[in-house]
Amino acid sequence: MKFGIFYEHQLPRPWTEGSEQRLFQEALDQIELADRLGIDYAWEVEHHFLEEYSHSAAPEVFLAAASQRTKYIRLGHGIVLMPTEYNHPARVAERVATLDLVSNGRVEFGTGESASRAELEGFNIDPATRRAQWRETVEQTANLLAMDPYPGFEGKFFSMPCRNLVPKPVQRPHPPLWVACSNRETIHLAAQLGLGALTFAFVDMAEAKKWVDDYYTTLERECTPIGHAINPNIAMVTSFSVNHDAEEARRRGLDGFRFFQFGLGHHYAFGKHVPGRTDIWKQYEAMRGSLPEVGMGEGGIGTPEQVGAHLQQFADAGVDQVVFIQQGGKNQHAHICESLELFSREVMPRFKAGEAERERKKLARLAPALERAMARKNRMKELADAEIPPITPYGFAIAETSGSTALDEATRRRQERMREMSEAVRKAGN
């Protein structure tokens, strides 16, 4: 089984001078440490306006910084918000390709549709269209990354003419595609479309086994890929705080994990938020004693033996990757680093020992089904060379117009030069 670390960049109030800067710098230090320790993935969200819960509005910038401080860890968009009002598909493709180049081919491209009112209405997005927008833009972003040239598209939410996207990513046809999943229905859809399932839901292990089984059964029977390659993987999140003293592990990590869930509920379910004024941490503190015990997802907090037993349940269920929520609430940087180091020494080796062989066997078993699925893919028609429309620069049109007496001499000289260049190009073409 593989392991990842996950970042919302949570910053509970009260905020002090330099607190956001310190938060980001500590997160970079943590990812650099995780890279040295052999953690497989670092995932970074995209959220907007979700005060205290997530200050991660530009993941492409943060991941680019992380790429220059690491060598091996995979850098995951977990996720890019795909409605066009957030991100134009061509710009997403350009950013993903550039990050893949500067990281030497370590990008994981997670996608999602968005759900919070603060974000959707902040960008004037109709919530009723978000799933349809996600489906259209994910497919076209994959086409932009993979095709040479991109033949153009006229859709309901996104349209653009024929263009050849540059740069192209290191990983061809494109980096692995994922989608954020919060329920079994979305996991089923991920499998139908050949996407990795990034499961941001805390479920008991019996339910996790059902989700994994459904994912792989659907993948083998029903998959028609939305991208140009299939990413057969399912990841699930859990809490994270490891210490030889179980009570100390809870003291260090439990409050942060519960605030993570409280902040999520505040912005997505029950909170009334006044921008710039609501103090979510203060509300959490006032309600801490009366909040119901969540239980699910807290198994990643404990001694190495307890955490190892918890993770073994994920492995037994067939989960490919467990993602740790270690940066939550007011969890301290030093404690996070200590937990990562202890985990890498005393827990991770037992899961790493057979990982390469497990992955090899899984892919060998899936290979016939994946081949059949790729044969079913609805591919965008490639353009023949003669069908690729030329792009005439604006200056070409200016060069073909007669000079006006009102133009100054410098402008006339520029136009004359353009006419000469245009004539030279025309003769060369003949």
Secondary structure by P-SEA (a helix, b strand, c coil): cccccccccccccccccaaaaaaaaaaaaaaaaaaaacccbbbbbbbcccccccccccaaaaaaaaaaacccbbbbccccccccccccaaaaaaaaaaaaaaaccbbbbbbbbcccccccccccccccaaaaaaaaaaaaaaaaaccccccccccccccccbbbbccccccccccbbbbbbccaaaaaaaaaabbbbbccccccaaaaaaaaaaaaaaaaccccccccccccbbbbbbbbbbcccaaaaaaacaaaaaaaaaaaaaaccccccccccccaaaaaaaaccccccccccccccccaaaaaaaaaaaaaacccbbbbccccccccaaaaaaaaaaaacccccccccaaaaaaaaaaaaaaaaaaaaaaacccccccccccbbbbbcaaaaaaaccccccccaaaaaaaaaaaaaaaaaaaaac
